[in-house]
């Protein structure tokens, strides 16, 4: 039985081994519309706007142009300004017999050579479209409009459509919103010449010669007999606009990485799930601190839910403004955690939350610099020398831009810098991760130096957070298990729930080399009966697309 025990120990060592493939990125198309070296392979811009009803359609004209000063940070952008001034008298719009009306405004950009070669692939997640979008001049009762990715078209040299994708870009308002959407999340238009499966065909993919990227504001606005009277999202004006900046389509490495799954550590939506405590705070150079009230913002959260809000009175700063730094924030903490953390790699953690600010006077900028801090804490006495109170061992501190509209953030630990203002370090996290029993998430404005001036020294400046969720990212391959049954050893494994299969591999040394176990290319073949013999074996699974 001694050899069996040794075998079981050896099997357990390699049970969680998996493989990771490095990724590369090629830029297929790109432009910032500034006319410099960053302009990329942009070749043409266009816009259009139409309005229609159940009895027909009416062209309304458009004004589209590359406009200086209209882009992100005052750069250039492709701007469409629809003209709906004629619609109130248009019979197709104003006839009460019509059952519905709609208004569409589209902003398009064409791209040609030069471009990086596209690798044929079945993995459409490797092709990612990104852009910055802004909508302005909406009706006073609208703060955002739903923008559609109406065209991601690939053409051959004869200008025939090879591939045509479409989908949702999300809600866009007067502040620029950055989107990054893999083609796998878009639908496939039916008017393309060739089916989508041809993206794996090298001959088809190599014939791609040009592209069109188009974004559209589209409103199906109801019946004419409705109340109040209907109009396009921009109203019966020519002052609204859809601006597009920094378009880019990239292809990442063609090999799919091992799937991962998220293990929930903590969540709080302030409606059905709550933190163990919440807090608000303000800070500045000097002793003239502001006062505030922490409260549940009933029905003021995302989608009419509740949020956690800190209302701060900044009026006391007006006579003695900060000269070095200032800000205010809101935080929530959770103690105890549901399980012991195991990974000291900050890339293993991801933060989800929504946030906004309020109380900014009209005319002041609604873009507010801010920072989020995800703090990992250990209990008193955990450190050496012993800490007398809970101590921060790691602070993930990504920079943010908040606005007066709710924004949702999904932040990877891999891209988050380690903060230094709250204590902690990567070295401390490495040492004490297994003793972490408390998390704090706080979101704070950052003055440079006087945040009070941006808020007009208001007595009711606010900052809200909602839908907090922190997860630990684990490999998506289920663990390998080993059972000694009737004097023989069986190895059990399963395929990942995230797709693909798990190939069982074995080696006679823990460091390899590992070879495929014949007939064990899927969890469907589990269990594998280990042949009797004196040689130790190590087993692992690797993901197969």
N, C-alpha and C positions, 0 to 999 in steps of 0.2 A: 504493500500500500504506500510505501515511501515515495515511489515514482509518481503515483497519482497525485499526492499532495504537492509535490514539486511542480507538477504540470498545472494544477489549479492556480498556484501562486503565479506562475509564469503567465498564464492566460490573463489574470486580472491586471497585470502591469500594463498591457497593451490595449486594454478594452476601449479606451477613449481616444485613440490616435485617429487623426483625420488629416486630409491634405488641403492646402490652400494654394491657389494659383494667382500669381501676380497679374495686375491689370495694366494695360496700356491704353492711351487715348489718342485718337486721330480726329482733327477738326475737319469736318466735311464741308460745312458752309459757315460763314461768319460775317457780320458787319456791325459797326457801331454808328454808321451814317455820318461820321465826322470828316470823311474825305481825306484821311491821312493813311498811314501805313496799316492801321487797324481796320480799314474798311473791308478787307477780305474780298470775297468774290461776289459781292452784291452787284447786280447789273441793271435793275429797273425797279421802280416803285409805282404803285397805282392805288386808287381808292374808288369806292363806289357806294352809293346809297340808293335804296329803293323803298317804296311803301306800297302796300297792296291791301286788297280786301277780297271778299268772296265774289265780287263782280269784276275783278281785274287788278292790274298793277299799274302803278304810276312811277315813272322815273322822277327823281327829285334833284338830280345833279349832285356834284360833290366838289370839294376843294381839297386836294391832297398834295403834299409837298414835303421834301426834306427841310425841316425847320430848325434853324439854329436857336439854342437856348431852351428848347422844349424837351430835351432829353434828360436822362439821369444826371444829376449834379450840374445842370446847365449846359450839357452837351447838345448835339443835334439828335433829332429823332424823325421817324416817318410819321407824319401827322395827317389824319383824315378829319375834315370838318364837314359833316353832312348839312345840307340845306333843306329844311322842312317848312320853309315859310309859306309855300303855296298850298300846303295840305289842307288848311281849314276850309278852302273853297273848292277843293278837288272833289268831284262827285263820287269817285271811287272811295274816298275817305269819309265823306260827310253824309252819304245817303243812308238814312235810318234803316233801309231794308237790308243792308249788308249785315251778315252775321258775325263777322270778325274782321279785324284789321291788324296789320303788322308793319313794323319798320325795321330795316336792316341797314347797317353801315359796316362796310368791309375795308380793311387796310391790308394791302398785299405787297410782298417783296419777292422779286425774282433773283435767282442766283445762277451763275454759270461757271466756267472755268476761271481760275484753276481750282482743283479740289483734290483732297487726299483720296487714294483708292479705297473703295468700300469693300469690306470682306463679306463674301456670301455667308449668311447665318440664318439659323432658325430661331436664334435668341434675339427677339426684337427689343428686349430690355437693354441690349448693348447700344442701341441708337437712341440718343437723348436730345430732345429739342428744348432749348431754354430761351427766354426773352424777358424783357422788362415791359410792363403794360401800365397804361394810365388812361382813365376815362374822366373827362371833366365836362361841366355844363349840363349836368343832368337836372331833371325836374327837382324842385325844392324838397319834395317828399322822398326822394331817392338819394341814398348815400353811395350805392354801388350799382353796377350793372353786370349781368352775367356775360362773360366774354367766351366765345367759342373759338377753338382752333379749327377753322373751317376748311383749311387745305394744308396738307403736307404732301406735296405732289413731286414725284420723280418722273422725269421725261427722258426719252431717248433723243438721238440726234435729229430725228424726223418730227420732234415735238409731239410724239404720241405719249400718253400717260401710261407709265408702267405700274406705279404704285400710288395709292391715294388714301391718306389717313385723315380722320377727323375725330374731334372729341372736345371735351370741356376744358377751358383754361381756368375757370373759377370766377369768383366775384372780384371786381376791380373797381376802385374808386379814384379819388383825386390824388392819392399818394401812389407813387410807382410801386407795383407788386412784381416780384421776381418769380417766375415759374420755371420748373425743370421737369419735363414729362417724358418718360420713355415711350417709344412707339407702341410697346406692348399694352399700354393703358388707353390707347386710342382705338376707335373703330376703323374698319376698312371699307372705303367707299366702293360701290359696286360697278362704277363706270370705268375702272381701270382696264387696260387692254389685257393684262395677264393676271392670273390669280396670285394671292399672297404667297403661296408656297414657292413661287419662283424666286423669292429672296434667297433661297438656298442654291439657286442656279447661277453658276459663275458667268455664263454667257449673258444672261439677262442683266445681272448686277453690273457687269463690266460695261454694258451699253448705256448706263445712266450718264446723261450729259448736262442736265440742268434741273433746277428745282423751283417751286413756288411755295412760299410760306404765307398764309393768310389768317388774319384774326378778324372776328366779326362780333359786333354788338347787335343782338337780335332780340326784339321784344314782341311776343304775341300778347297783345294788350287787351283782348276781350271784345265784347260787343259794343256797338255804338249806343245802344240804349242803356248802358250801364251808368252807374252813378259812383263817383263823379265822372264828368265827361272825359273820354280817353284822349291820349295824345302819345306821340313817340316818346321813348325814354329821354330824349333830349328836348322834348317840347316842340312847339311850332316855331323853331328858331334856326339860325345858322351859326350859333355860337358854341355848340357842343363839339367835342373832339374825342377821337381815339388815337392815342400816341403809342408807338411801338419802338423800342430801342434794344440794342445789344442782342440781336438774334444769333443763335448758334446751334448747329446740329453736330454732335460728336458721336463717334463710335468707340466704345471701350473695348478692352480685350475680348476676344470672341469666345473664350472658355468661360462657362458659367461657374461661379464659385460654389463651394459647398454651402448648402442651404443653412439658414440659421432660424432660430425661433426665440421669441421674447418671453422671458419669465417675469411676471409682474412682481415688483417689489412694493410699490406704493401707488395709490391713486386717491384723488379727492376731487369731486365735482361740486361739493358744497350744497348738493341737493339730497343725494342718497348715500354718498361716501364723504367722510369728513376727516381732516387731519386731527392728530392728538392736540394740536394747539396752533394758533395763528398769531401774528404780530405785525405791527407797523413801526416804522422808524423814519427819522430824518437825520441829516448830518450836514455839517458845514465847518469851516475853519472858525474858531472862536467859540464862545459859550452861548451865543444868542440862538438857542435851538428852537425849532418850531414845534407847536403842539398839534396833536392829531387824534383821530378817533378810528378805531378798527371796528368794522361792521360787516354784516352780511348784506350784500346788495341784492335784495329780493327782486327777482325778475329782471335784474340789470345785467345778467350774465349772457353768455353766448346763447342765442336762440331763445331768449326770454327765461333762461334758467337763473339760478343764483350764482353769485360770484363772491369772492372775498375782497373787500375794498378798504383802503386806508384813505381817510379824508384829512388833509393837512392844511393848517392855517399858516401861510407864508408871509402874512402881512408884517410880522415883526422884523423881517429881513430888509424891508424897504428903506429903513433909515440907516442901516448898517450892513450893506450888501457883502456877501462873501467875496474874498479876493483870491482864494486858492482852489477850493473845491466845495461842492454842495450837492445835495440830492435828497430824495425821499423814496421809500419803498415799502413793499408789503411782502410778508413771508408766511410760510406754513411749515410745520415740522411734524415728523412722524416717529414715535417711539412707543413700543418696540417695533422692529421690523419682523416680517413673517418668517424669515429664514436667514441663515448665516451667509454672508457674502463670501465668495471663494476666489474671485478673479481680482487681481491687483492691476490689471490692464485697463486703463481708462476707456479704451475703445470698446470694452464690454458693456458700457452703460449708455443709455439713451434717455433723453428728457423730452416729454411732451407737455405743453401748456399753452394757454391763450392769455393774452394780456392787452391792456389798453390804458390810456391816461385820459383825464378830463379836467375841465376848468380852465382851459387855455383861452384867453380873450381873442375876440375876432381880430384878424389881421396879423396875429403872431403865427410863427411856423408851427405846424402840427406834427412835424417830425422831431421826436425827442430822443436824444441819445440815451441809452440805458445799458444795463448789464444784468445778466442772470447769474446766480450763484447756486450750484448744487453742492451742499456741504455734507460730507460724510464725517460722523462724530463717533467717538468711543466713550464709554462711561468713565466716571472718576476712578482712578487707580489703575487704569488699563496700561498706561504708558510707564516707561522707566526713564527717569525718575517719575514717581506717581503723580498724575494730574489730579488736582483737587476738585475740578468741575469737568463736565463734558468737554472734550477737546476735539477740534477739527483736525483730521488727518489728511483730508484732500478737499480741495475747492475747485470744481470745474466752473469756469467763469467766462462764458461766451458773451461777446458784445451784441447788442440788439439796437434796432430802431423802432420805437413805439409810436403809435398814432392815436387819434381819438376814435378810431374804428378798431373793433376786435381783430387781432391777428393771431393765427395759430402757428406755433413754432414746434419743430421736431429737430432736436439738436443731438448729434452724435458726440460721444465722449472723445472720439478720435480727432475731431476738429476743434474741440474746446481747449483753450489754454488753461493751464493750472494757475489759479489765482493766488495772490500773495497777501492780500489785505486781511484775510480771515484766519490765517494760520494754515498749517498743513503743507504737505509736499508729496511728491511721488515716492520719496524714500520712506516717509512715515506711513503712507498707504500700503506700500509693499510689506512693511513690518507688522501693521496692525489691522489689515483688512478683515481678518477672521473675527475681530472683536467689535467691528462696527455694529452699533445697535440703534442708530438714529440718523435720519436724513432731514435736511432743511432745504427748501427751495425758496429763494427770495429774488425778487425782481425790483430793481431800483433805477431811477433816473440818475443821470450823471451830468452835473453842471460843469461849465468850463469858462469861468468858475461859478457863475451865479444862475442856477436853475430857476430861482425865484423870478428873475426878469422875464424869462420865457412864459411863465405862468402869470405874469402881471401881479405878482405878490398877492395872489388870490387867497381868500379865506376858505375856499372850498376846492382846492386842487385835489385831484384823486388819482389813484393808481389801483387797478383791479387785476386779479388773476383768476383763472377758471380752468377746469378740466386738466388738473395736474396728474401726470402719470410718469413714473420712473420704472424702467425695465432693465433687466440684465440680459444681454444677448448671448445665447448659448448655441453651440453647434446643433444643427438640425438632425444629425445622425443619432438614432437611439443607441443606448449603451449596449455593448456586448455582454452577455451573461453566460456563466458556465455552471453546469450541474453535473455532479457525480451520481450516476444512476446504474445500479446493478454492476458495479465494478468497471464501468466505462464512463468516459467523459463526453458530454454533449455541449456544443457551442450554439447558443441561441442569438439571433439578431433580427432586426426588422428594417423595412424600408422607411425613409423619412416621410413624414406627413406633408412636407412641403414640395414633394414631387421628386421624380427620379427613383433610382434603386440603390441599394447598398451592396457592394461587392465584398465578400469575405476574403481576406488575405491572411497568409501565415508566413512565419519566419522562424528560424531556429535560434535567432539572436534578437534581443529587444530592439536593437538599432537597425535591423534589417540585414540584407535586403528582403522585402516582402514580395511574395508571389501570389497571384490569384489562386484561390482554392477552386479546383475544377468542379463545375456544377453548382457553384454557390454565388451566382451572379445576382441574386435577389433574395430578400427576406422570405419569399415564398418557399425557398429551399431549406429554410431553417427547420429543425436543428441539423448541425453537421456533427456526425459521430467521429471523434478523433481516433484514428487507427492506433491500436496498441503498439507499444514500442518504448525503448529506453530514452529516446531523444526528446528533450523539452521543446515545446512549440509556443510561439506567441501569435496572437490573433488580433486583427483590427478590421474595421470596415472603412471603405472609401466610397465616396459618392460617385455615381455614374449618371450622366444626363439621361 
